[in-house]
């Protein structure tokens, strides 16, 4: 019988450390708002956050970190779509 070998991520250790610094850091969320995500995504995030055992790290904080980075990375596209749609509404 063959043992199933676990596939290791292709990223280097520094890439993984960078990911942790960017997304897996506790943040304080003031004036929080409720949003909904799929059960599957929630299950994955719950397992990840619990396994890391980082004090103060929450699913909401993780999601906020990911969205903040996404908005910064795609700022030009987001602003273009916003202006285009806004102009079309008038």
C-alpha distances in whole Angstrom, upper triangle without the diagonal:
4,7,9,12,16,18,21,25,26,30,31,32,35,34,32,35,38,36,36,40,41,39,38,41,43,46,49,50,53,55,51,51,48,46,43,39,37,35,31,33,35,31,30,33,33,29,30,34,33,30,32,35,38,41,43,40,40,39,42,43,40,41,44,43,41,44,46,44,44,48,49,47,48,51,53,51,52,56,56,55,57,60,59,58,61,64,63,63,67
4,6,9,12,15,18,21,23,26,27,28,32,31,29,32,34,33,33,37,37,36,35,38,40,44,46,47,51,52,49,48,46,44,41,37,35,33,30,31,32,29,27,30,31,27,28,31,31,28,30,33,35,39,41,38,38,36,40,40,37,38,41,40,38,41,43,41,41,45,45,43,45,48,50,48,49,52,53,51,54,57,56,56,58,61,60,61,64
4,6,9,12,15,18,21,23,25,25,29,28,26,29,31,30,30,33,34,33,31,35,37,40,43,44,47,49,46,45,43,41,38,35,33,31,27,28,30,27,25,27,28,24,24,28,27,24,26,29,32,35,37,34,35,33,37,37,34,35,38,37,35,38,40,38,38,42,43,41,42,46,48,46,47,50,51,50,52,55,54,54,56,59,58,59,63
4,6,9,12,15,18,21,22,23,26,25,23,26,29,27,27,31,31,30,29,32,34,37,40,41,44,46,43,42,40,38,35,31,29,27,24,25,27,23,21,24,25,21,22,25,25,22,24,27,29,33,35,32,32,30,34,34,31,32,35,34,32,35,37,35,35,39,39,37,39,42,44,42,43,47,47,46,48,51,51,50,53,55,55,55,59
4,6,9,13,15,18,19,19,23,22,20,23,26,24,24,28,29,28,27,30,32,36,39,39,43,45,42,41,40,37,35,31,29,28,24,25,26,24,21,24,25,21,21,24,24,21,22,26,28,31,33,30,31,29,33,32,29,30,34,32,30,33,35,33,33,37,37,35,37,40,42,41,41,45,46,45,47,50,49,49,52,54,54,55,58
4,6,10,12,15,16,17,20,19,17,20,22,20,21,25,25,24,23,26,29,32,35,36,39,41,38,38,36,34,32,28,26,25,22,22,23,21,18,20,21,18,17,21,21,17,19,22,24,28,30,26,27,26,29,29,25,27,30,28,26,30,32,29,30,33,34,32,34,37,39,38,38,42,43,42,43,47,47,46,49,51,51,52,55
4,7,9,12,14,15,18,17,15,18,20,18,19,23,23,22,22,25,28,31,34,35,39,40,37,37,35,33,31,27,26,25,21,21,23,21,18,20,22,18,17,21,21,18,19,23,25,28,30,26,27,25,28,28,24,26,29,26,24,28,30,27,27,31,31,29,31,34,36,35,35,39,40,39,41,44,44,44,46,49,48,49,53
4,6,9,10,11,14,13,12,15,17,15,17,20,21,20,19,23,26,29,32,33,37,39,36,36,35,32,31,27,26,26,22,21,23,21,18,19,21,18,16,19,20,17,18,21,22,26,27,24,25,24,27,26,23,24,27,24,23,26,27,25,25,29,29,27,29,32,34,33,34,37,38,38,40,43,43,43,45,48,48,49,52
4,5,8,9,12,10,9,13,14,12,14,17,18,17,17,21,24,26,30,31,34,36,33,33,32,30,29,25,25,24,21,20,22,20,17,18,20,18,15,18,20,17,17,21,21,25,26,23,24,22,25,24,20,21,24,21,19,23,24,21,22,26,25,23,25,29,31,30,31,34,35,34,36,39,39,39,42,44,44,45,48
4,7,9,11,9,10,13,14,13,16,18,18,18,19,22,26,28,32,32,36,38,35,35,34,32,31,27,27,27,24,22,24,24,20,21,23,21,19,21,23,21,20,24,24,28,29,25,26,25,27,26,22,23,25,23,20,24,25,22,22,26,25,22,25,28,30,29,30,33,34,34,36,39,39,39,42,44,44,45,48
4,7,8,6,7,10,10,10,13,15,15,16,16,19,23,25,29,30,33,35,33,33,33,31,30,27,27,27,24,22,24,24,20,20,23,21,18,20,22,20,19,22,22,25,26,23,24,23,25,23,20,21,23,20,18,21,22,19,20,23,22,20,23,26,28,27,28,31,32,32,34,37,37,38,40,42,43,44,47
4,5,5,6,9,10,11,13,14,15,17,17,19,23,26,29,31,34,36,34,35,35,33,32,30,30,30,27,25,26,26,22,22,24,23,19,21,23,21,19,22,22,25,26,23,25,25,27,25,21,23,25,21,20,23,24,20,22,25,24,22,25,28,29,30,31,33,35,35,37,39,40,40,42,45,45,47,49
4,5,5,6,9,10,11,12,14,15,15,17,21,24,27,29,33,35,33,34,34,32,32,29,30,30,27,25,26,25,22,21,23,21,18,19,21,18,16,20,19,22,24,21,23,23,26,23,20,23,24,20,20,23,23,21,22,26,24,23,26,28,31,31,32,34,36,36,38,40,41,42,43,46,47,48,50
4,5,5,6,9,10,10,12,14,14,16,20,22,26,28,31,34,32,33,33,32,32,30,30,31,28,25,27,27,23,22,24,23,19,20,22,20,18,21,19,22,23,21,23,23,25,22,20,22,22,19,19,22,21,18,20,23,22,20,24,26,28,29,30,32,34,34,36,38,39,40,41,44,45,46,48
4,5,5,6,9,10,10,12,13,15,19,21,25,26,29,32,30,31,31,29,29,26,27,28,25,22,24,24,21,20,22,21,17,19,21,19,17,20,19,22,23,20,22,21,23,20,17,19,20,17,16,19,19,16,17,21,19,17,21,23,25,26,26,29,31,31,32,35,36,37,38,41,41,43,45
4,5,5,6,9,10,11,11,13,17,19,23,24,28,30,28,29,29,27,27,25,25,25,23,20,21,21,18,17,19,18,14,15,18,16,13,17,16,19,20,17,19,19,21,18,15,18,19,16,15,18,19,16,18,21,20,19,22,24,27,27,27,30,32,32,33,36,37,37,39,42,42,43,46
4,5,5,6,9,10,10,11,15,17,21,23,27,29,28,29,29,28,28,26,27,27,25,22,23,23,20,18,20,19,15,16,18,16,13,16,14,17,18,16,18,19,20,18,15,18,19,15,15,19,18,16,18,21,20,19,23,25,28,28,28,31,33,33,34,37,38,38,40,42,43,44,47
4,5,5,6,9,10,11,15,17,20,22,25,28,26,27,28,27,27,25,26,27,25,22,23,23,20,18,21,20,16,17,20,18,15,18,16,19,19,16,18,19,20,17,14,16,17,13,13,16,15,13,15,18,17,16,19,21,24,25,25,27,29,30,31,33,35,35,36,39,40,41,43
4,5,5,6,7,10,13,15,19,20,24,26,24,25,25,23,24,21,23,23,21,18,19,20,16,15,17,17,13,14,17,16,13,16,15,17,17,14,16,15,17,14,11,13,14,11,10,14,14,11,13,17,16,15,18,20,23,23,23,26,28,28,29,32,33,33,35,37,38,39,42
4,5,5,5,7,11,13,17,18,22,25,23,24,24,23,24,22,23,23,22,18,19,19,16,14,16,15,12,11,14,13,10,13,11,14,14,11,13,14,15,13,10,13,14,11,11,15,15,13,16,18,18,18,21,23,26,26,26,28,30,30,31,34,35,35,36,39,40,41,43
4,6,6,6,10,12,15,17,21,24,22,24,25,24,25,23,25,26,24,21,21,22,19,17,19,19,15,14,17,16,13,15,12,14,14,12,15,15,16,13,11,14,14,10,12,15,14,12,15,17,16,17,20,21,24,25,25,27,30,30,30,33,35,35,36,38,40,40,43
4,6,7,10,11,15,16,19,22,20,22,22,21,22,21,23,24,23,19,20,21,18,16,18,19,15,14,18,18,15,17,14,16,15,12,14,14,14,11,9,11,11,7,8,11,10,8,11,14,13,13,16,18,21,22,21,23,26,26,26,29,31,31,32,35,36,36,39
4,6,9,10,13,14,18,20,18,19,19,18,19,17,19,20,19,16,16,17,15,12,14,15,12,11,15,15,12,14,12,14,13,10,11,11,11,8,6,8,9,5,6,10,10,9,11,14,14,14,17,18,22,22,21,24,26,26,26,29,31,30,31,34,35,36,38
4,7,9,13,14,18,20,18,20,20,19,20,18,20,20,19,16,15,16,14,11,13,13,10,8,12,12,9,11,8,11,10,7,9,10,11,8,6,10,10,8,9,13,13,12,15,17,17,18,21,22,26,26,25,27,30,29,29,33,34,34,35,38,39,39,41
4,6,10,12,16,19,17,19,20,20,21,20,22,23,22,19,18,19,17,14,15,16,13,10,13,14,11,11,8,9,8,6,9,11,11,8,7,11,11,8,11,14,13,13,16,18,18,19,22,22,26,27,25,27,30,30,30,33,35,34,35,38,39,39,42
4,7,9,13,16,15,17,18,19,20,20,22,22,22,19,18,19,18,14,15,16,14,11,13,15,12,11,8,7,5,4,7,10,10,6,8,11,10,9,12,15,14,15,18,19,19,21,23,24,28,28,26,28,32,31,30,33,36,35,35,38,40,39,42
4,6,9,13,12,15,16,17,19,20,23,23,24,20,19,21,20,16,17,19,16,13,16,18,15,15,11,10,7,7,8,11,9,6,8,11,9,8,12,13,12,14,17,17,17,20,22,22,26,27,24,26,29,29,28,31,33,32,32,36,37,36,39
4,6,10,10,13,15,17,19,20,23,24,25,22,20,22,22,18,18,21,19,16,18,20,18,17,14,12,8,9,10,12,10,7,11,12,10,11,15,15,14,16,19,19,19,22,24,23,27,28,25,27,30,30,28,31,34,33,32,36,37,36,38
4,7,6,9,12,14,16,18,21,22,23,20,18,21,21,17,18,21,19,16,19,21,20,19,16,14,11,11,10,11,8,7,11,11,9,11,14,13,13,16,18,17,18,21,22,22,26,26,23,25,28,27,26,29,31,30,29,33,34,33,35
4,5,9,12,15,18,20,24,25,26,23,21,24,24,21,21,24,23,20,22,25,23,22,19,17,14,14,13,15,11,11,14,14,12,14,17,16,15,18,20,19,20,23,24,23,27,27,24,25,29,28,26,28,31,30,29,32,34,32,34
4,7,10,13,17,19,23,24,26,23,21,25,25,22,22,26,25,22,24,27,26,25,22,20,17,17,15,16,12,13,16,15,13,16,18,16,16,19,21,19,21,24,24,23,26,27,23,24,28,27,24,27,30,28,27,30,32,30,31
4,7,10,13,15,19,20,22,20,18,21,22,18,19,22,22,19,21,24,23,22,20,19,15,15,13,13,9,10,13,12,10,14,16,14,14,18,19,18,20,23,23,22,26,26,22,24,27,26,24,27,29,27,26,30,31,29,31
4,7,10,13,17,18,21,18,16,20,21,18,19,22,22,20,22,25,25,24,23,22,18,17,14,13,10,12,14,12,11,15,16,14,15,18,18,17,20,23,22,22,25,24,21,22,25,24,22,25,27,24,24,28,28,27,29
4,7,10,14,15,18,16,14,17,19,16,17,20,21,19,21,24,24,24,23,22,18,17,14,12,9,12,14,12,12,16,16,14,16,19,19,19,22,24,23,23,26,25,22,24,27,24,23,26,28,25,25,29,29,27,30
4,7,10,13,15,13,12,15,17,15,16,19,19,18,20,23,23,24,23,23,20,18,14,11,9,12,13,10,11,15,14,12,15,18,17,17,20,22,21,21,24,23,20,22,24,22,21,24,26,23,24,27,27,26,29
4,7,9,12,10,9,13,14,13,14,17,18,17,20,22,23,23,23,24,21,19,15,12,11,14,14,11,13,16,15,14,17,19,18,18,22,23,22,23,26,24,21,24,26,23,23,26,27,24,25,29,28,27,30
4,7,8,7,7,10,11,10,12,15,15,16,18,20,21,22,22,23,21,18,14,11,11,14,13,10,13,15,14,13,17,18,17,18,21,22,21,23,25,23,21,24,26,23,23,27,27,25,27,30,29,28,32
4,5,5,6,9,10,11,12,14,16,16,18,20,21,23,23,25,23,20,17,13,14,17,15,13,16,18,16,16,20,21,19,21,24,24,23,25,28,25,23,27,28,25,26,29,29,27,29,32,31,31,34
4,6,5,6,9,10,10,12,14,15,16,18,20,21,22,24,22,19,16,13,14,17,16,14,18,20,18,18,22,23,22,24,27,27,26,28,31,29,27,30,32,29,29,33,33,31,33,36,35,34,38
4,5,5,6,9,10,11,12,14,16,17,19,21,22,24,23,19,17,13,15,18,16,14,18,19,17,18,22,22,21,23,26,25,25,28,30,28,27,30,32,29,30,34,33,31,34,37,36,35,39
4,5,5,6,8,10,11,12,14,15,17,19,19,21,20,17,14,10,12,15,12,11,14,16,13,15,18,18,17,20,22,22,22,25,27,25,24,27,29,27,27,31,31,29,31,35,34,33,37
4,5,5,6,9,10,10,12,14,15,17,18,19,18,15,11,8,10,13,11,10,14,16,14,15,19,19,19,21,24,24,24,26,29,27,26,29,31,28,29,32,33,31,33,36,35,35,38
4,6,5,6,9,10,11,12,14,16,17,19,19,16,13,10,13,16,14,13,17,18,17,18,22,22,22,24,27,26,27,29,32,30,29,32,34,32,32,36,36,34,36,39,39,38,42
4,5,5,6,9,10,11,13,15,16,19,18,15,13,10,13,15,12,12,16,16,15,17,20,20,19,22,24,24,25,27,30,29,27,31,33,31,31,35,35,34,36,39,39,38,42
4,5,5,6,8,10,11,13,13,15,15,11,9,6,10,11,8,9,13,13,12,14,17,17,17,20,22,22,23,25,29,27,26,29,31,29,30,33,34,33,34,38,37,37,40
4,5,5,6,8,10,11,13,14,14,11,9,7,10,12,10,12,15,15,15,17,20,20,21,23,25,25,27,29,32,31,29,32,34,33,33,36,37,36,37,40,40,40,43
4,6,5,6,9,10,13,15,15,12,11,10,14,15,13,14,17,17,17,20,22,22,22,25,27,27,28,31,34,32,31,34,36,35,35,39,40,38,40,43,43,42,46
4,6,5,6,9,10,13,14,10,10,9,13,13,10,12,15,15,14,17,19,19,20,23,24,24,26,28,31,30,29,32,34,33,33,37,38,37,38,42,42,41,45
4,6,5,7,8,10,10,7,7,7,10,10,9,11,14,13,14,17,18,19,20,22,24,24,26,28,31,31,29,32,34,33,33,37,38,37,38,41,42,41,44
4,6,5,8,10,11,9,9,10,13,13,12,15,17,17,18,20,22,22,24,26,27,28,30,32,35,34,33,36,38,37,37,40,42,40,41,45,45,44,47
4,6,9,12,13,11,12,12,16,16,14,17,19,18,19,22,23,23,24,27,28,28,30,32,36,35,34,37,39,38,38,42,43,42,43,46,47,46,49
4,6,9,11,9,11,12,15,14,12,15,17,16,17,20,21,21,23,25,26,26,29,30,34,34,32,35,38,37,37,40,42,41,42,45,46,46,49
4,6,9,8,10,12,15,14,13,17,18,17,19,22,23,23,25,27,28,28,31,32,36,36,34,37,40,39,39,42,44,43,43,47,47,47,50
4,6,6,9,12,14,12,12,15,16,15,17,20,20,20,23,25,25,26,29,30,34,34,32,35,38,37,37,40,42,41,41,45,46,45,48
4,6,9,12,14,12,13,16,17,16,18,21,21,22,24,26,26,28,30,31,35,35,33,35,38,38,37,40,42,41,42,45,46,45,48
4,6,10,11,9,11,14,14,14,16,18,18,20,22,23,24,26,28,28,32,33,30,32,36,35,34,37,39,38,38,42,43,42,45
4,7,8,6,7,11,11,11,13,16,16,17,19,21,22,23,25,26,30,30,28,30,33,32,32,35,37,36,36,40,41,40,43
4,5,5,6,9,10,11,12,14,15,17,18,20,21,23,24,25,29,29,27,29,32,31,30,33,35,34,34,38,39,38,40
4,5,5,6,9,10,11,12,14,16,16,18,20,21,22,24,27,27,24,27,30,28,28,31,33,31,32,36,36,35,38
4,5,5,6,9,10,10,12,14,15,16,18,20,21,22,25,25,22,25,28,26,25,29,30,29,29,33,33,32,35
4,5,5,6,9,10,10,12,14,15,17,18,20,21,24,24,22,24,27,26,26,29,31,30,30,34,34,34,36
4,5,5,6,9,10,11,12,14,16,17,18,20,23,23,21,24,27,26,25,29,30,29,30,34,34,34,37
4,5,5,6,8,10,10,12,14,15,16,18,21,20,18,21,24,22,22,26,27,26,27,30,31,30,33
4,5,5,6,9,10,10,12,14,15,16,20,19,17,19,22,21,21,24,26,25,25,29,30,29,32
4,6,5,6,9,10,11,12,14,15,19,19,17,20,23,22,22,25,27,26,27,30,31,31,34
4,6,5,6,9,10,11,12,14,17,17,16,18,21,20,20,24,25,25,26,29,30,30,33
4,5,5,6,9,10,10,12,15,15,12,15,18,17,17,20,22,21,22,25,26,26,29
4,5,5,6,9,10,10,14,15,13,15,18,18,17,20,22,22,22,25,27,27,29
4,6,5,6,9,10,13,14,13,15,18,18,18,21,23,23,24,27,28,28,31
4,5,5,6,8,11,11,10,13,15,15,16,18,20,20,21,24,25,26,28
4,6,5,5,9,9,8,10,13,13,13,15,17,17,18,21,22,23,25
4,6,5,9,10,9,11,14,15,15,17,19,20,20,23,25,25,27
4,6,8,9,10,12,14,15,16,18,19,20,21,24,25,26,28
4,6,5,6,9,10,11,12,14,15,17,18,20,21,23,25
4,6,5,6,9,10,10,12,14,15,16,18,20,21,23
4,6,5,6,9,10,11,12,14,15,16,18,20,22
4,5,5,6,9,10,10,12,14,15,17,18,21
4,5,5,6,9,10,11,12,14,15,17,19
4,6,5,6,8,10,10,12,14,15,17
4,5,5,6,9,10,11,12,14,16
4,6,5,6,8,10,11,12,15
4,5,5,6,8,10,11,13
4,6,5,6,9,10,11
4,5,5,6,9,11
4,5,5,6,9
4,5,5,7
4,5,6
4,6
4
